[in-house]
Amino acid sequence: MSQIFRPEMESQNSTTSLKRKASSEELRATSSKKAKDGAVNTPSGSTGQTGVPAKQPTNMTLPAIISFPPPTPDTIKIASWNVAGLRAAFKKINDVPIEPALDARYKHRYWNIAKQKGYAGTAVFSKHKPISVTYTLPDITTPDVVKGRLVILEFESCFIVGTYVPNAGQNLKSMNAKVEWQRAFELHMRHLDGQKPIIWAGDQNVAQTPLDLTNSKSNWNKTPGHTAIECEWFRDFLKGPEPGVEGKTAAFVDVWRRRNPKLQHFTYFSNMRGCRSKGIGWRLDMYVLSQRLYSRVKTCAIRDEIYGVSDHLPIILELEGTL
């Protein structure tokens, strides 16, 4: 975004979806618009750095043909996408979006929608029925901070956590609310991780290293998502146990960065000032896994070419085994 605040992010929805195909199980995000033009490119980070283009494409509209690589056998595929205005595009019953094609494809659908219309919303679409679904952080001081931003699904072997993490706001005016979210979120994730490993997916609203945005120096401690408060918290969250710290469970892994330690690819390009065409972006969307799940990762990729519906790109994770 290069020194530009992202107000449009406050009117977006983050979606995570799950499905099954042939002998594999896969998760796929959906779009509310059809393809327009362009070309299909290789997803970045699908096999680590090998075969990944050095630069991302700069197409401004969706490709005319969108293809999906064949699923890796015996894996779960999870897709996460911060899409713009998905809820607004659907009809609603009791304020819950209804879309027949989506409803037919995914039997289990879970929405967390903010009270303020157009502000925030998070959804998970699944072909696998979870054991339980929750939408809150137990220790949050201000419950409205969580509304529209969190869906937690419990499965037999893990938790899937879908988030649209709060933005620290223009001139960092909402940093106190962000810090409150960070405190309560970490406390709850440590508690859940003590029961089962976690797959955390979505828009994390943080660029933790200089490689995760185009202009780190000019944005540092000035722009939401790239401040010491946010980046240090995220790095601490990823760390493993600390002796004497109660509730500190095993380490977490930023999967795409672990597999691509030197690559600079982004998941968000502001609609302002032609950022996409100039390649000016941020990597805000990611998968964070409990360390003990990392060995099961087969693919972690950014769908570089899927741009035009949203200012964010979809991300894909393939995990060996079942939920």
Order of alpha helices (4+ residues) and beta strands (2+ residues): beta-beta-beta-beta-alpha-beta-beta-alpha-beta-beta-beta-beta-beta-alpha-beta-alpha-alpha-beta-alpha-alpha-beta-beta-beta
